[in-house]
Amino acid sequence: MKKYGLIGKSLTHSWSPKWFAEKFAHLGITNAEYRLYEMDSVANLRQWAIENQIDGFNVTIPYKESVMEFLDVVDPSARTIGAVNCVVREGTCLVGHNTDAPAFAQTLAPLLRPWHTQALVLGTGGAAKAVTYALGTLGIEATLVSRTPQSHPGAITYSQASQRSSTHLLIVNATPVGMSRLAGLSPWPYPHMLTPRHLCYDLVYNPSPTAFLIQAAQAGATVCDGLAMLHTQAELSWQLWTASSPQ
């Protein structure tokens, strides 16, 4: 039995098992499973992966950054990003990758217009780092927005972000606001500043639409939730785990 899964702290919102169950059924795979593994810490990650014979796993909040110190090898792009969301077990060796960044870039690109040259990225965690890296590959200048910018060099406050919203016409929510216990809340306090020229992308996919996207749509902005990105990063993870192209 091939074993895959998702590790994180609170995973009730995740649709990953459903996606992989459908993937296995489509490919006629009957000897594989994908499960949720809630963890209070990743300090015993290697022991857990080896003892449970986990072949590969995804990583989500809040471990995308902290997991890196427990890996044997980190892919160069993931190292540059500073976050890992996909791990492959090769014997006793754990190899980290980042499939969030290419998934975000692939799903964002078709929505871009010539005026989307500067972006505000809400959040400073692992997802925000992947988004920032992906935006760089698309030639878009990204500015991180944080409630505690003093702890994150280069980040600005939300008040400062509001002053840039007329030029930074791409706004990406890479925070958990809008998900689980934060459902119904919006990370962007200035919906009146959104316009039809804005593109608002929310990495949250459950629930959808989020309050942020509802506000953006009401302003006439182009909106996109994180479901396509979820599916794309899952497909890229599957390719890494099986070392083959999609079947």
Buried (B, 14 or more C-beta within 10 A) or exposed (E): EBBBBBBBEBBEBBEBBEBBEEBBEEEEBEEBBBBBBEBEEBEEBBEBBEEBEBBBBBBBBBBBBBBBEBBEBBBEBBBBBBBBBBBBBEEEEBBBBBBBBBBBBBBBEEEBEEEBBBBBBBBBBBBBBBBBBBBBEBEBEBBBBBBEBEEBEEBBBBEEBBEBBEEBBBBBBBBBBBBBEBBEBBBBEBBEBBEEBBBBBBBBBBBBBBBBBBBBBEBEBBBBBBBBBBBBBBBBBBBBBBEEEEE
